[in-house]
Amino acid sequence: MRLRSGKTGSGKGAGHMIAGAIATARSVGAAAQILVRGDSAYGTRKVVRACLRAGAEFSLVMTKNSAITKAIATIDENAWTPVQYPNAVRDPGTGAWISDAEVAEIPYTAFAFTKDRTTARLVVRRVKDARYLDAPEPVWRHHPFFTNSVLPTVEADLVHRKHAIIETVFADLIDGPLAHIPSGSFGTNSAWVLCAAIAHNLLRATGILAGGRYGRARGATLRRRSDAVPARLARPQRRPVLHLPSYWPYASRWLQCGTTRSDIRLWWLPEPVHLRRCRLTSVAVEKLGRPVGTACPQSLSCTPVSRVPASPASRWIQAKSNTVQLGGFALR
């Protein structure tokens, strides 16, 4: 993520950011063909140039102009192929939900009068305009996108209109650290955005290690059930001991984060850390209605004693007031 100053459009600096994103994906081992999808804000020659230089395919919505309108008008009526979407798609013009449409394609040269002249496929989806359903002749709404992928026309349209995972990421960030930008300083806010991205990645990794539905859970759910741990840290005989409440309902998934795989363990727990049962806290009393100080049954399997291997990067513990920081994670 990157914070841009001033009143700027969505496409500002998109070519440079896309080139960096593709390079990062390649550096971590992405060997498959990369497809860059974007809306009309990214249907620019700088974005197309960045994709071609990086060897990636593109699928970009084009802003309708006179050249594109003329190209769409030349499509033969018999070239349109019906396509039915697995899930309904909202028409961006009318807001109505549609589940079927017709698609066709035609060769098209974009940016014809620039040095970035590019010839590829113009795939067009058309749907009947809901405002003129009673018209004697069908009135169509056309939605073109420009692509150099080798997929068939219908499949290219379905792939282009698939749900973008980035929208879910945005929703998580806006519901968390980006709900409020903390400062009036651009530099401070830029650092905040980068920290938010790092925290999001660590949070998603924790959910994957926990397994089950936590791999797909929202960020707020993971923060509530994995980060906000009602634990107490003690150091008897200079050994850190993490006391977890006996009846904490999310203990099993939390402990699984450190035991899912032997080569991927939670690096933020120091070694050796003993996880012991403790008496109920006021939080547990409110949730379970049990009296304060009730000892935990020895038969509970959700609070075993566990050891985590040493990690050179995590041999520090910073405690402040009621919050314990273990390598960047807050245990409350």
Secondary structure, 3 states (H helix, E strand, C coil): CCCCCCCCCCCCCHHHHHHHHHHHHHHCCCCCCCEEEECHHHCCHHHHHHHHHHCCEEEEECCCCHHHHHHHHCCCHHHCEEEEEEEEEECCCCCCEEEEEEEEEEEEEECCCCCCCEEEEEEEEEEECHHHCCCCCCCEEEEEEEECCCCCHHHHHHHHCCCCHHHHHHHHHHCCHHHCCCCCCHHHHHHHHHHHHHHHHHHHHHHHHHCHHHHCCCHHHHHHHHHCCCCEEECHHHCCEEEEECCCCCHHHHHHCCCCCCCCCCCCCCCCCEEEEECCCHHHHHHHCCCCCCCCCCCCCCCCCCCCCCCHHHCCCEEECCEEEECCEEEC
